[in-house]
């Protein structure tokens, strides 16, 4: 499940970058509008959304959902390991006491 979500997430992120780069900048006509008579529309209503704007919104929503899903599944953790030998060695090292943990024995007195 995580692999599937990761593949979808990567594809959506690449498509989001491409869709954003295909769009024309909204500030491209601001320089020309200062000298012209249409300067009142510079900061006014932008009109209806284009197809690319709607596609960007939908792609961003899917990107956020896959991000949240991947974060949720990553938090659950797996039961296996790709390196089981290392896990056994680490568990054995944690179980064995270190020299600092062992208290020295009290010297015994000889009554000779």
C-alpha positions as CSV (number, residue, x, y, z in Angstrom):
1,X,0.0,0.0,0.0
2,X,2.8,2.4,0.9
3,X,4.6,1.7,-2.4
4,X,1.5,2.4,-4.4
5,X,0.9,5.6,-2.5
6,X,4.5,6.6,-3.0
7,X,4.3,6.0,-6.8
8,X,1.1,8.1,-7.0
9,X,2.6,10.8,-4.9
10,X,5.7,11.1,-7.1
11,X,3.6,11.1,-10.3
12,X,1.3,13.8,-8.8
13,X,4.2,16.0,-7.7
14,X,5.8,15.8,-11.2
15,X,2.5,16.6,-12.8
16,X,1.9,19.5,-10.4
17,X,5.3,21.0,-11.3
18,X,4.5,20.7,-15.0
19,X,1.0,22.2,-14.7
20,X,2.3,25.2,-12.8
21,X,5.0,25.8,-15.3
22,X,2.6,25.7,-18.2
23,X,0.4,28.5,-16.7
24,X,1.0,32.1,-17.7
25,X,1.9,34.4,-14.9
26,X,-0.8,36.6,-13.6
27,X,1.5,39.6,-13.2
28,X,2.7,39.5,-16.9
29,X,0.3,42.3,-18.0
30,X,0.8,44.6,-15.0
31,X,3.6,46.6,-16.7
32,X,1.5,47.4,-19.7
33,X,-1.5,48.3,-17.7
34,X,0.1,51.2,-15.8
35,X,0.3,53.3,-18.9
36,X,-3.0,52.2,-20.5
37,X,-6.5,53.1,-19.7
38,X,-7.3,49.6,-18.3
39,X,-5.4,50.1,-15.1
40,X,-8.6,49.8,-13.1
41,X,-8.6,46.0,-13.8
42,X,-5.1,45.4,-12.6
43,X,-6.1,44.4,-9.1
44,X,-9.7,43.8,-9.8
45,X,-11.6,40.6,-10.5
46,X,-9.7,37.9,-12.3
47,X,-12.7,36.4,-14.0
48,X,-13.4,32.7,-14.3
49,X,-10.8,30.1,-13.6
50,X,-9.1,28.5,-16.5
51,X,-8.8,24.7,-17.0
52,X,-5.2,24.8,-15.9
53,X,-6.2,26.6,-12.7
54,X,-8.8,24.0,-11.9
55,X,-6.4,21.2,-12.7
56,X,-3.8,22.8,-10.4
57,X,-6.3,22.9,-7.6
58,X,-7.3,19.2,-8.0
59,X,-3.7,18.1,-8.3
60,X,-2.7,20.0,-5.2
61,X,-5.6,18.4,-3.3
62,X,-4.5,14.9,-4.4
63,X,-0.9,15.8,-3.4
64,X,-1.9,16.8,0.1
65,X,-4.0,13.7,0.5
66,X,-1.2,11.4,-0.6
67,X,1.2,13.3,1.7
68,X,-1.1,12.8,4.7
69,X,-1.6,9.1,3.8
70,X,2.1,8.5,3.6
71,X,2.7,10.2,6.9
72,X,0.0,8.0,8.5
73,X,1.3,4.8,7.1
74,X,4.9,5.7,8.0
75,X,3.9,6.3,11.6
76,X,2.5,2.7,12.0
77,X,5.9,1.1,11.4
78,X,6.6,-2.3,10.0
79,X,7.1,-5.6,11.8
80,X,9.9,-6.8,9.6
81,X,13.4,-5.6,8.7
82,X,15.4,-5.7,5.5
83,X,18.5,-6.5,7.7
84,X,17.3,-9.1,10.3
85,X,20.9,-9.9,11.3
86,X,21.6,-6.4,12.4
87,X,18.4,-6.3,14.4
88,X,19.4,-9.5,16.3
89,X,22.9,-8.1,17.0
90,X,21.5,-4.8,18.3
91,X,19.0,-6.6,20.5
92,X,21.7,-8.8,21.9
93,X,23.9,-5.8,22.6
94,X,21.1,-4.0,24.4
95,X,20.4,-7.1,26.5
96,X,24.0,-7.7,27.6
97,X,25.2,-5.6,30.5
98,X,28.1,-3.2,29.9
99,X,31.1,-3.1,32.3
100,X,29.9,0.3,33.6
101,X,26.6,-1.3,34.6
102,X,28.2,-4.1,36.7
103,X,29.0,-3.1,40.3
104,X,32.4,-4.2,41.5
105,X,32.4,-7.0,44.1
106,X,33.4,-6.1,47.6
107,X,36.8,-7.5,48.6
108,X,36.6,-10.5,50.9
109,X,38.5,-10.5,54.1
110,X,40.8,-13.5,54.8
111,X,41.2,-14.3,58.5
112,X,44.5,-16.1,58.2
